[in-house]
């Protein structure tokens, strides 16, 4: 029981100590009904809308925002999104929560190795903002300091967080989405039929070309065969004439021999006698 009570008291004292430590950077201020409302001095005195360029460095990465002649923001030369303008103005003029005493050591608040370094360009003049650690008692707030000798302040770091996120996810303008074209009903089938018809036409044309080529070859072959045949026939005519001459000579020889036989009285071959009746010798015997 005593151990439990002791633990409770230790927790309470630790909470009180943390609360007191968080108030160590607060400046004394008047309280009460007539107390004036404190107005922290801004980080920069220039007009945030006059910023023409911003260079951001942190975590080993960097990028640069520039404003072109059309008053549009570019990210490393590429078209940026519409959110850049408001973010740059917010980061150049953050909401100051309080100013730290001048006797504080900057290294205790993360300025030895800043979380983020932002360089604003205004009218060819550069102003640098160092962003240190996060405020332990206020998530989302951070310590900032102008240059290396400016006062340290705590500010709402919402826009500064956006600049940090853009180190790995640049705020580029979205790529326009192409408009989808509706395909009419049966369009795919029509396209398919057209392609099939084109293929069939190509095949038919190829067949026609092949047929014409074959027909041409056939005609050429027939012409050549005809020429050869005509040549053969023309070549055979002299032989036929020669054979005809020999036949004529043979007929003349035969005619000559027949004439010679007639002139020398060689009896002609008798034809077989036809039976005309009873021979004369047989008739005498009968008498």
Secondary structure as UniProt FT lines:
FT   HELIX           2..22
FT   TURN            23..25
FT   TURN            33..34
FT   HELIX           48..50
FT   STRAND          51..58
FT   TURN            59..60
FT   STRAND          61..67
FT   TURN            69..70
FT   STRAND          73..75
FT   TURN            76..77
FT   STRAND          78..80
FT   TURN            82..83
FT   HELIX           84..92
FT   STRAND          96..99
FT   TURN            102..103
FT   HELIX           106..109
FT   TURN            112..113
FT   STRAND          116..122
FT   TURN            123..124
FT   STRAND          125..134
FT   TURN            136..137
FT   TURN            139..140
FT   STRAND          141..146
FT   TURN            147..149
FT   STRAND          152..156
FT   HELIX           158..165
FT   TURN            166..168
FT   TURN            185..186
FT   HELIX           187..263
FT   TURN            264..265
FT   HELIX           280..286
//
